[in-house]
Amino acid sequence: MEILRNLYRRRARAGLTILGIAVGILAFTVMGGMAEKINLIIRGSEAYFSRRIAVRSMGGPLRLNLLMGDDIQALAGVPGVQWVETHIMLPMDETAGFELAPRFLVGVDLPNFLRAQAMAGAEGRLQLHRGTWWQPGQRNVAVLGRAVARKLKLKAGDTLVARDARFKVVGVLEETLSMPDGWAFVPQEDARALLVKDSALIKDLDLKSFVTNAYALVAPGEGDKVTDRIAESLRRGFLLYSPQQLTRAAGQASALLTTAIMGAGAVAVIVGALSVINTMFIAVGERTREIGIKKAIGASRGDILAEFLSEATVMGLLGGLLGVGLGAAVIFAINWFTADQGTPVFVLTWRLGLSAVGFSAFLGAAAGLLPAWRAAGLDPVASLREL
Amino acid sequence: MLVEAKHLYKVYPMGVKALDDVDLTVHKGEILGIMGRSGSGKSTLLHLLGCLDRPSAGSVTIDGVNVTRLPDSALPAVRLGKLGFIFQAHNLVRSLTALENVALPLRYRRPRPGDATEKARAALEAVGLTDRMHHLPSQLSGGQQQRVAIARALVNGPALVLADEPTGALDSHTARELLMLLRGLCAERGQTFVIVTHDPLVAKACDRVITMEDGRIRAG
């Protein structure tokens, strides 16, 4: 109570100080929200790719970057490869600019795809939010990633128009906050037909059983070993990404990004904390006589130290709560305005909110340390002479 | 004998002698007045008796404890347990109500007494301020503020209450009322007071008065 009354007594100054911290925490929260989103994407991709070796052709027939039937067979024959999932991926809209979740048509062979899904761990599996997968043999149907459904405002029963083709939407996937959110799964024959239609060369070559991407599924932890084996077995001209490689790269990228983003936010908060130091020094100056009286009636150094420290901590805490509140509002607003992107730009997690408030209270306490130390060390006789 | 000060010296840097070989005894249950012009050393003496400052030489014994031998870290406990303070004015913590101000010394006790509020309430009752308990100092008159300060000085049951010009900021009518209150407390509880003053009205209310001049006691 005394703390709040002391803050209220000099409410203009305390308010401005708290606002200073709040602005810092606001920046910290919003930037942290961005880092959390990026981490989610990275973690989502990590889970998805944890047992997959991604294989891309860098050459193939006439450098068309295609994987042919015999390539897939060679891949499946490598010891340690449990299954090969094949995709034909093509951009949904070739004129689209930068997108948070780039949209692709992903042609899958349903039995091949569902088998791979069944083998993937719970974290790497795509869950249906609404509707069902199509029946084997059905054509011109689609299951949409969440971002695609949101951005194009489509639900099960609607029609997806992409690359001049029409697909009946039969299902929508749960949000993964990673790449599949931007994918529309369609029967592989449809995707192949679209690719053939748009490429005179493929048409002329009369290619039949090709795909653009393949994933070799392996047992957990086998990634690096099997990748080496695949490299030896396949002909030249393939890019291989082992899960471990991806995890390492993703971990580094995520750590670097988090450090950079949170660091920038932290600088903003530290600037706020500096104003706590200033405010607390002024408070110690103003309350010198009060400190003298308290010491005279028996307060120890520790009592005075604790009093001023808690006041600074409360300022940090209030600033933190206000900052996270404002940050949440900003994040909500930005996400609302960019909702047509299909995926949120910022993610405010409990972890981020609580750590922002905790960080703020801690910095408040740290900033209060020096002024509180000065207050605790004041000479009672000299303090009592102050009026 | 409650307080015994022997051969007290206080010399400030630059060689200013604030106390020059002072011997003083305070008996239990008496009101001792210390008079003297400003600069005579009476406030310095009060600070030494109150363990707020240390003598350059000599010793102070309060309630059987030689406080000059105690380390700095032990002095807050002595002030808390054995002493009460009343200052001239601006005695109270501005952000605390009358009741909270009186309870403040109890808050510094370890372990903190569970009945702090009850004790503070009783102390306020003893100075006749039950109806102003929840007022902030700014909502109280000067006389009322001093009564709160007296209640706070008494709440821990101190052996000795030290007062530095307690009526200095009050008009003579209010000052008289306050002195009657102090006398009453002295008679009722046998409370010992040492009061620094240059108000003859206060001196008249004391059992014994000493006068200081140039750091020495002139008359006892």
Chai-1 contact restraints between the chains, C-beta under 6 A:
chainA,res_idxA,chainB,res_idxB,connection_type,confidence,min_distance_angstrom,max_distance_angstrom,comment,restraint_id
A,E2,B,S95,contact,1.0,0.0,6.0,A-B,restraint_1
A,E2,B,L96,contact,1.0,0.0,6.0,A-B,restraint_2
A,R5,B,S95,contact,1.0,0.0,6.0,A-B,restraint_3
A,N6,B,S95,contact,1.0,0.0,6.0,A-B,restraint_4
A,R9,B,S95,contact,1.0,0.0,6.0,A-B,restraint_5
A,E290,B,V93,contact,1.0,0.0,6.0,A-B,restraint_6
A,A296,B,F85,contact,1.0,0.0,6.0,A-B,restraint_7
A,I297,B,F85,contact,1.0,0.0,6.0,A-B,restraint_8
A,I297,B,P105,contact,1.0,0.0,6.0,A-B,restraint_9
A,G298,B,P76,contact,1.0,0.0,6.0,A-B,restraint_10
A,G298,B,R79,contact,1.0,0.0,6.0,A-B,restraint_11
A,G298,B,L80,contact,1.0,0.0,6.0,A-B,restraint_12
A,G298,B,P105,contact,1.0,0.0,6.0,A-B,restraint_13
A,G298,B,Y108,contact,1.0,0.0,6.0,A-B,restraint_14
A,A299,B,Y108,contact,1.0,0.0,6.0,A-B,restraint_15
A,S300,B,P76,contact,1.0,0.0,6.0,A-B,restraint_16
A,D303,B,Y108,contact,1.0,0.0,6.0,A-B,restraint_17
A,P380,B,L52,contact,1.0,0.0,6.0,A-B,restraint_18
A,V381,B,H47,contact,1.0,0.0,6.0,A-B,restraint_19
A,V381,B,L52,contact,1.0,0.0,6.0,A-B,restraint_20
A,V381,B,D53,contact,1.0,0.0,6.0,A-B,restraint_21
